[in-house]
Amino acid sequence: MDSTRNSFLAILLVLAGAASYGLLAPLFKLAVQDGLGVAGLTCMQVLSGAALLWAAVGLGRRRRKAGALAETWQAWLKLAIIGIAGLSLTTVFYNEALSRLDASLGIVLLFQFTWITILLESIRRRQWPSKPELVALLCIAVGTVLAVGLLEQDLSRADGVGILLGLLSAITYSLFFFLTGFLPVRLDPMAKSAVMSTASFLFVLLLHFPALAGEGFSIGLFGWGTLLGIVGTAFPFFCFNYGIPRLGGGMAALLGSMELPAAIIAAYFLLGEPLTLWQGAGVALILAGIRAAQGKSQQLVTDGKEGESQL
C-alpha cells in the first residue's frame, strides 16, 4: 500500500515539476522583452533556485523531517556532475535558444528529450521499449507536432544557431532524467536538488562571468531571476529528484511531456500566442500518451530502483 502511494505521489510530483518547467519559456521571453540580458537572467535563475533549495533543506533539518544526505564524497561528486551536465547546461542552452527563437519552436526542440531518454533507458535495460512506451511516444510525437503548429512554421527562416542550441538542451535534459534515475531513493530530495543547483550556479557563473560585468544588476533582474529560479529550478528539480528515482528515467521522461501543454497554455495567456483547434488536439494527444505510459509505471518503478546500487 505504501509503495503504491509513494508511486502515485512520485507521478504527481513529476507532472507538477514538468508543468512548472513549462512556464519557464514564456516567462523568460517576457523578461527578455523587459530589456534584461540572457547571462544575467540565467545566473540569477540558478542562484535564486539554489538559495531557495538550501533554505528548504535548513528548514527541513530543523524540523527533523529530512531524509539522508549523501554519505560519501563519490555521491556528492555524482550529484555535482548531474547538476552541471543535466541542470546548468540545459539552462544555458535553453535560455540562449529562447533568446533566438520563438517560444513554441524552442519548446519543441527541448521536447526531443522524451525519445532520447527512452532510447538511453532502453540501452541500459538492453531491451526494446515496451508497447505502452511506444504508444506513448507515438502520441507524444504527433501531439508535439500539432501542439506547436510545426507544420505551419517556416523553419528556413529560423536561426540555425538557436536550433542547434535547442537540440543541445534536449540532449542535456535527457541526461538529467537518465542519470537522476540512478540516485538512491533514500537521499533527501531537497538536499540533492540543492547540491545540483549549487554546482550548476558555479558553472554558470564561470561561463557567464565576462558578460555579467556589462549587464549590471537591477531590481528587475532580481525579480525576474527569482521568479525563474522558482518555476525553472527550485520547484521542478525538487519534484524530479523525489519522483525520478522512484519511477525510472523512461517513465519520468514520458510524464515530463506535461511541460509542453503547460507551456502552450501559458504562452497563450502571457504572450498572446495563438491557440488553435489543432494545438488543442495536440495537447490532448500528449495527455493520452502520458496516460498510456502509466500502464507501465510499476515496472519502471522497479527499474528505477535498480539504480540505488549504482551510487
N, C-alpha and C positions, 0 to 999 in steps of 0.2 A: 504493500500500500504506500509506504513512504517512498519507494523507488518510483512508482507511478506519479505520485505528487511532485517529486523532485524533477522528473522528466517533463511534466506539464509546465511547471514553473520555468524550467530552462527554455522551453519552446516559447513561452510568453515573453521572457526577457530578451531572447534573441530577436523576436519580432519587434519588440519595443525599441531595442537598440538600433535595428535597421531603419525603422521609421524615423527615429531621431536623426540618424546619419543622413537620411534622405532630405531633411530640412537644410542641410549644410549648403548645398548648391545654390538655391535661391537666396539664402541669407548672405552667402559670400558675394553673390552678384550685386546685391543691394549695398553691401559695404564698399565694393569697388566703385559703384556708381556714386557713393558718398565722397569719393576722392581719396580713398585710402589705398596704400600700396600693398602688393601681394606679400612682400617679405615681412613687413610689419604685422600684417594680419595673421600670417602663418605662425610667426614666433609668439605673438600674443595668444593665439588659439591654443598652442601646445603648452605654453607657460601657465595659463589660467586653468587648463584642464588638469595639469599635473598638480597645481596648488590645491584645487578643489578635491582631488582624489586623496592627497596626503592629509587634508583636513578631515575627510571622511574616515581615513584609517585611524587617525588620532582619536576621533570621537568614538569609533567602534571599540578601540582598545581601552578607553576609559570606562566604557560600559561592559567590558569583558565579554563581548559578543563576537569578536573577530575570530576567524579561522587561523590556521597555521601560516606563518611566513616561510619563505624558502629557507631550508636548513643548511645548504651548502653553497659555497661560492660558485660552483658549477651551475646551480639552479638560478642564482642571481644573474650570472652571465647569460644564460639562455633567455631569461626574461628581458635583459637589456638588448640582446640580439633581435628578439622578436619585436621589441619596441622600435628599434631602428629600421629593420628590414620591412616590417609589416605596418607600423604606425607612421613613423616620420616620413619615410619615402612615399607612402601613399598620400599623406597630407601635402607634401611638397609637389609631387607630380600632379595631383588632382587640382590643387589650387592654381597652379600655373596653367593647366589645361583650361580651367574655367575662365581664367583671365583672357584667353584667346578664342574661346568657342562659346556658342550658345549653351545655356544651361542644359537643355534637353540632349544635345549631342554629347556634352561632357558626361552626362549621367549614363547614356547608353554605352559609351566606351568603358567607363568604370565597371559597368554591369557585366562585362565579359568575365569578371572574376568567378561567376557562378559555374560555368562549364570548366574553367581552368582548375578550380578547386575540386570539382568532381573527378576530373582527369587525374589529379595528384592523388586523391583518395583511392581511386581505382588501381593506380600503380602501386600504392602502398599495400593494399589488400590483395594485389595480384589477381584481380578478377574484374570482369566486365561490370559496368553499372547495372543495377537491378532494374527490373521493368518499371517499378514505381519511379525510380530516379530518371529513367529515360523518358517516361511520360511527363514527368515534372519538367525536365529540361526542354522538351518539345513545346510544352505550353508556355514556359517562360520565354523561350527564344522567339516564338511567334508573337506572344504578348508584348515583348520588348519592342519589336519592330513596329507594331501598331501603336503602342503607348507613346512613343516619342515621335511619331509621324515620320519615320525614317524614309519611307517611300516618297514622301513629298519634298524632302530636302535635297538641295543641290550640293553634294559633297565636294564637287570640283572647286567650289569657291571657299571651302573651309581651310583653315590654317593647318598646314601639314605638320608643323612642329607641335601644335596643340593636339592633333590627332595622335601623334606618337606619344606625347606625354600622357594622354588619356589612357592609351593602351598599357603603358608602363604602370600607371596607377592600378589598373586591373590586375596585373601580374603581382605587384607587391601586396595588394589587398587579399588576393588569393593565398599568398604566403602566410599572411596573418591568420586567416581561418585555418589553414592546413597545420601550421606549426603550433598554434594555440591548442589544437586538439590533442597534442602530446603532453600537455601540462597536467599535473596531478589535480584531482578534484579537491583534495584536502586543503590546498593553499587558499588563503584569503583572497577573494576576487578583487576587493578594493586595493589590497597591497600589490597584487600582481599588476593591476592597471596602473597604480601609482609608479611602480618601478619602470614599467614600459614607457609611461608618459615622460618620466624624468630623463631616461635615456634618449627618448625622441626629442625632447626640448634641447638637450645639449648638442645633439647632432644638427638640428635645425638652426640653432644659434650659430654654430660654427660655419654652417653652409651659407647663411644669410647675413653674417656679421658685416661684410663690406657694404651691403645695400641698406642696412638699418641706419647707418650714420646719415645717409642722405634723406631718409624718410622722416626721421624725427618721431616725437611722441606727442600724443594729443588725447583729450578726453574721449573723442570719438573712437580713436583706436582702442582705448581701454574698454569702452563699452561694447563695441562690435567684437573685439577679440575675446572678451569674456563670454559673450553670448555664443560665439562659435566654439569656444572651449567647452561649454556645457553640452551643446547639441551634437558637436562633432568629435569630442574627445572623451570627456569625463563620463557622461551618462552611457553612450553606446558601448564604450570599451569596458565599463563595469559589467554591463549586461552580457557582452560577448565573453568576457573572462569567467563569468559564472556559468553561462549556458553551453559554450562550445565544448569544454572537456566532458560534459555530461551527454552531449549529443553526437560528437564527432564532427570533423570539419565539413564532410559532404552534406550532411543534414543541415548544419548551421548555414552553409552557403545557400542552400535552397530557401531556407526561411529568410535569409538576408535579402531575398528578392522583394520583400516588403518595402525595401528602400525606394524602389522605382515608383510604385503608386504614390507613396508619401511625397516624393519629390515632384511628381507631375501635378498633384493636387496643390502643393504649396506654391509651385511656380504659377499656377492659375490664379491663386488668391493674392500672392505677394508681388509677382512680376507682371501679371496681366497676360501671361502667355495663353494661347487658345487651348481649350479642352473640347475636342470633337467627340462625336459618337464612336469613331474608330479607336480613339485613345481610350475611351471608357471600356470598349470591348477588350482592348489590350490589357488594361488593368484587371479586368475580370478573368482573363486567361492566366495572368500571373498568379492571382489568388487561387485559381483552380490548380495550378501547378504546385503551389505550396500545400494545398490540401492533399494532393496526390502523394507528395513527398512524406507526409506524416504517416502514411501507411507503412513506411519503412523505419519509423523512428526508433522502435525498440532495438532493432538490430544495430542501428547506427550508434545508439547509446552504448551498447556493448563494445563496438569498435572503438568509440572514443575513449572508453575507459582503459583499453589496451595500452594507451599512451602513458598511463601512470607509471609503468615500469621503465619508461624510456628516460625519465628525468632523474 
